[in-house]
Amino acid sequence: MSFAIRHEITNRGVAFCWRLLGLIAASLLLVHHLDRTFHDALHPALLWRNAFPILLFALLLYGLCGRAMLTLLLSGALAALVYKINTLKLRNMDSPLTPGDVQLGHQVADHIGFFAHYTGYHTVSLIGEPLLMLVLAVVLWRVETPRYRPRWLTRLGLVVLSLGVFYALLHGLRPWRELYSDRDLTTYQQWNPVYSAQSLGMLAAFVRMYQDMQVRVPPPDKQQVAAFASHNAQEIEQRQTRALTQELPDIVVVQSEAFFDPGVLKHVEYGQYDPNYQRLAAGGITGSLTTPTYGGGTIRTEFETLTGYPMLAFPSVQYPYFGLAAGWMPTVPHRLQQFGYSTTLFHPYEAQFWNREQVMPELGFQHMYFQNSFKDAKYAGIYISDRSLFKRVLAYMDQDDSKPRYTMVITMENHGDWDRDPGDLAQVLREHPLPPGLSSQGQEEMTYYVSHLIHGDAALADFANKLLARPRWTLLLFYGDHLPALSAAYADLGFDDDKTAPEEHTRFMLLSNRPFNPAQPRQVNLAAYDLPGLLFDTAGLPEDGYLAIASTIRHAKVRKTLGNDFNYARLQFNAALMEVSCGRKLDTAGRCSP
């Protein structure tokens, strides 16, 4: 072999090694710059675990194009874009990017206008920056010298290696499962993605969450559920064998978008902005409501109230309407149909959003009315007003029908984000001034939110009065799905209990135009997954295996027979896990039916 050839091979090898070292260094520096976890301390072990996915992507690009500068540009641009999206999601939903967000790609593409309300002026950069990178990439492709470019066999090896390792990394194959295990990621909490991302770095937490997603339903503690069912067999049996009452009530459930009482904030009184809700709640069953989401992710709360399954039982599932919800589930609509109920859904927004058009029939809704059924409705801001929605529901409820009806109403008027002009609605603040101490951004958020809250509260009063004035026995369940992400207002005012916004609760009320059972507590704090049992208790309806067990657990918590709330939650989670892992109804003995 001639000296010139040996020299050329040596130069190629040295250049290749230097470029690989450059890609490694660039990946580390990118993460250190983009991830706030490493701004105060280096944490080398965590830094490389966060940089490794970026490095794999860079190796893939280098193998495909063989151009080092182009690879650096594209991998850096993608990393910056991912971190920017993560920041926006944290701001609006107090949640980092998770593997479940990958399932929403087509949702974002199909409803880009809706999501643009959350990104605000960032929309320009989210679209413009990738376009600019594309232009620069074309320029670099043309001008970057191909000298010492790796040969095709080496590049093919990089492509195969990067794809193979990336697959093994995300699916938790050895040794990657051990390298991202609890031993090395000591602060990882599957049920708390915010803390995990903040303490470990966004990409390391994402990888670990993706690995955990490979087992969608953790194994339940069957003995715990069976032991509880055996110890409470008499109460569970009584619930299952209840006799149907001669008159079955109409049941109307209103899931109010972003409803909460600002009275939990300092310098704000309860009922100051929702006096009608306070008045109505005083005549029913009411309390705080723990929901499984904050600032967004409405379908998480929605799923709990339809199924009675706590979302925390499935920590790897972020969006239950994409992969978890299924037709076999004995939801509230399915259960009520067995007693002769018709089931109807009203939601004045696009049918495809959150996959509702496909999922809701599977969960038991026979009739559905989405945005295309509200063509003549009036708007409040950019969404159909609660008053128009309630008017449409009342017209439906007034139709002659011998069947009892279960009607779920999902509102949209007070949907965020809340840094927009409320328009004419702002005039309601003349009689309801905002609290002192708000910054300009906090005042903007509260002005928009409170204006719609007051407007919706007036609509609720009119709706409840007319609905409950009907001669037919009617139950009205009203609750908020999550707190709105009024980040600046919360920072300005603070909460009475000094907790953070994601730790706060919304509220619920259950009203009836018949007297309540005197034995039912009128003030009770619940979780969203407790609401199905509350409805069945109030209506006196028979409960099947899982619901009978869940309701017994709820009453045990009220009586404090389980000790602390942790034991109650673990028992509830295990019952839900058994129900889902069985793929059929759980029986009243706390076992899977054969």
Secondary structure, DSSP 8 states (H G I E B T S, - for coil): --HHHHHHHHHHHHHHHHHHHHHHHHHHHHHHHH-GGGTS---HHHHHHHHHHHHHHHHHHHHHH--HHHHHHHHHHHHHHHHHHHHHHHHHHS----GGGGGGHHHHHHTHHHHHHHHTTHHHHHHHHHHHHHHHHHHHHHHS--TT---HHHHHHHHHHHHHHHHHHHTT-TTHHHHTSTTTSTT--TT-HHHHHHHH-HHHHHHHHHHHHTS-S----HHHHHHHHHHTHHHHHHHHT----SS--EEEEEEETT---GGGBTT--TTSS-HHHHHHHTTSEEEEEE-S-SSS-HHHHHHHHHH---GGGSTT-S-TTTTT--TTS--HHHHHHTTT-EEEEE-SS-TTGGGHHHHHHHTT-SEEE-GGG-TT--EETTEE-HHHHHHHHHHHHTS--SS-EEEEEE--TT-S---S--GGGGGGGGSS---SS--HHHHHHHHHHHHHHHHHHHHHHHHHHHHHTSSS-EEEEEEESS----HHHHHHH-BTT---GGG--EEEEEEESS---TTS-SB--EEGGGHHHHHHHHHT----HHHHHHHHHHHHHHHTTTSSHHHHHHHHHHHHHHHHHHTS-B-TTSSB--
